[in-house]
C-alpha cells in the first residue's frame, strides 16, 4: 500500500494492522544507491520549456493536477517544498483533482493541466502505455525521498507465516526468473523496513493532512 495509507491506518491504532519488515525498492535516477523509498516527480509538458519554465517556482499561477489531498507524492510534499521556499497556497493557479497519479500524468500530456506531482514509480511504469511512450512529459524536478512502500498484514496471522512471507520477498529477486519479471515494473529488489521509517520528517509531512491545496496552510 502507499505510505500515506499506512500512516492513516497507524493513526487509527487498529491493533490488527502489522507492518512486515520488508519493502520493494524501485529504480529511479535519484535512487543511485538502490535504497528503500520513492520520489515525487514534478512533471510538465515539453512545450512549457518554450515559456522559460525551468524550476518549480516558474510554475506560479499554472494549473496543477494532483491525485488527492492525502497523497504524500501528489500533494503533501509539494505543500512542504513550497513552504520551505517561502510560498503558500496562493502559488497555485487552477486545481484539478485527478483521482490517480496516472490520471494526473495524462492531464499533463493532454495539456488539461500545466503541471503535476506524481508517484515516481507510477510514472516509470505507465509512460510506456501513454501516447508515443509519454515522450512529451518532462520531469522538471524530483522531490523526496519519501518513506518506503509498506507491506502490511493482519497481525493475527501466525508468526511463522509472517516470517515466511518476509523471507520469500527478500529472496525473490535472487531468482533470475523473478528478477526479470519484477524488472518490467522497475522493481530492483526487496529490502528491510521498519516502523521508524514513518516517523520524523514523514510524520511531520503527514501532520498537514487536514490542509487543503486551495487554502493557506501556514
N, C-alpha and C positions, 0 to 999 in steps of 0.2 A: 504494500500500500504506500501512499505518499507519506512523507514526513509530517505534513500538516494533519492528515487524517489520524495518524498515530498519536500526535500530540493532543488532539482533541479527545481521543479515547482515553489517554492517560489522565487528562484533566478530569474526566468523568469518574475516575477512581473505580472503574469496573474491575473487580477482583479476578475476573476470568480472562483478562487480556494479558498475555505474556509475550514479551519480545524475545525472539530467538537470537543468540549471539552470532548472527551471520547476516551478510548483506551482499547484494550484487554490486559489482564495480563496472562502470561503463566507460567507454572510450570518449575522450574529448580533447581538443587541442590544448586546453588548460590543465588537463589531468596527466601531466607528463610522468608523474611518479606512480600512476595507477592506484590511487588511494580511494577509499570509500567516499561517497558524497557525490553530489551532482551540481549543476550550474543553471543559471538563468541566462539565456541568450536574448539580448535586445536586438530585435530584427527590424529591418526596413526593406522596402522595395529598392532595387538598384537605381531606379530613377531619382530617388531622393538625393543621391550623390551630386546630381546636377544643381541642386539647391543648396549646396555647401553644408550638407548635414554630415558631420564627421565625428561628433561626440553626442552623448546622451543629452547634454544641455542644449544642443542645437535643435532638439525636438520640442522645445517650449511651444505650447499652443497647438500642437499637432494632435490628430485623432488617435487615441490609444485603445487597442483591443486587449482584453485580459480574460482569462478563463473564469475566475471567480474571486471574490474578495478574500477568501481564506487561503488561497494558494500562495505558498512561500515564493515560488519562482515566478508566478504570474502577476502578483501584485505586492506582496509584503516586502520583498527585497527591493522593489522599485521605490516604495514609500521610504524605506530605510535609507537607501542610497541618495535619494533626493534631499531628505532631511539633512544628511551629512554634508551635502553640497550647499546647504543654506536655502533650499527650496521648500515649497509646501504644495498643497493640492491645487493651488491656482496655476501651477505649472501646466496642468493638463488642458487640452482643448476639449473636444467631444470624447465621450467614453462609450465604448462598445463592449458589453459583456457577452463573450462568445460562447461560453459554456464548456470549452475544452481548449487545450493548447493547440491541437491540430486545427480547430476552427479559427483560432487567433491567427495562426500562420497563413491559413487560406485567405483570411480577410486582408492580410498584408499583401499577399500575392495578387489578389484581385483588386487591390487599391481601395477596398472599402475602409480600411484603416491605414494610417500612415506609419504606425509602428506598433510593436507588441513585445512583451516579455514572455518567453515560453520555456518550458522544461527542456533542457538541452538534450536529454535522452529521446524525448518525443520527436524533437526536430531532426535529430540524426537519423532516426529510423523512417520517419514519414516523408521526408523530402523526395525519396525515390518514387513515391506514388503521386506526387504533385505534377502539374503541367511542366514539361521539359525538365523534370527532375528537380524542380524548385530552384533552378539556377538564378532566377531573378530575386531571390531572397538573399540579403546580405546580413551577416551578423555584425552589428555596429560595435557592440561592447558585450562583454561577458561579466555577469555579476555572480558573486559567490566565491567560495564553495558553500553549498547548502548541506544539511545533515543527510546521512545515508538513507537509502530506501529501507524501511523497516520490514522485517519478516515476522509476522505475528501469528500466534496460535492460541487456542483455548487452553488455559492453564490446567484444566482438568485432564488433559491428555497425559498418559503415563510418562514419567521422566525418561525412560529408555527409548520411547518413541521420539520425544523431543531431541534427544541426543543423536538418535539415528538420522533424523531429518537434517540436523545441523551438519553432521559428518558427511552425509550424502551431498549436500550443497557444496561444502568445502572441497570435496574430492571430484566433483563433476567435471570441471574443466581440465582435469588431468587426463581425461579421456579425449583422444584426438577426435572421435566422432562427435561428442557433445560440445567440445570446444568449437568445432566448425559450425554446429547448429546455432550456438549462442552468438557467435561472431556476426551472424546475419542481423542481429538486433543490437550490435555494438557492445555486447556484454563480454568483458575480458575474463573475469574470474569472480569467485565469491571470496569474501574476506570476513574477518571477525568484526563484531559490532557490539555496542553496549548502550545502556540507557543514558549514560553520561553524554552521548553524542547529541542528545536532545535538550541539554541544559545550557546554561551560559548564553552566548550570543543567539543561539537558535530559540531559546525560550523568550529572550527579550524581543526577538522579531515576532514571535507568536503572540506576545502580550499586546500587540496592536490589533488584535483580532476584531475588535469592535469598531475600528476606524474604517471610514469609507474613502474611496478614491475621490469623491466629489465634495468632500468637506475638509476643513483644515484639520490636520492631525497632530498639531502641537501649537 
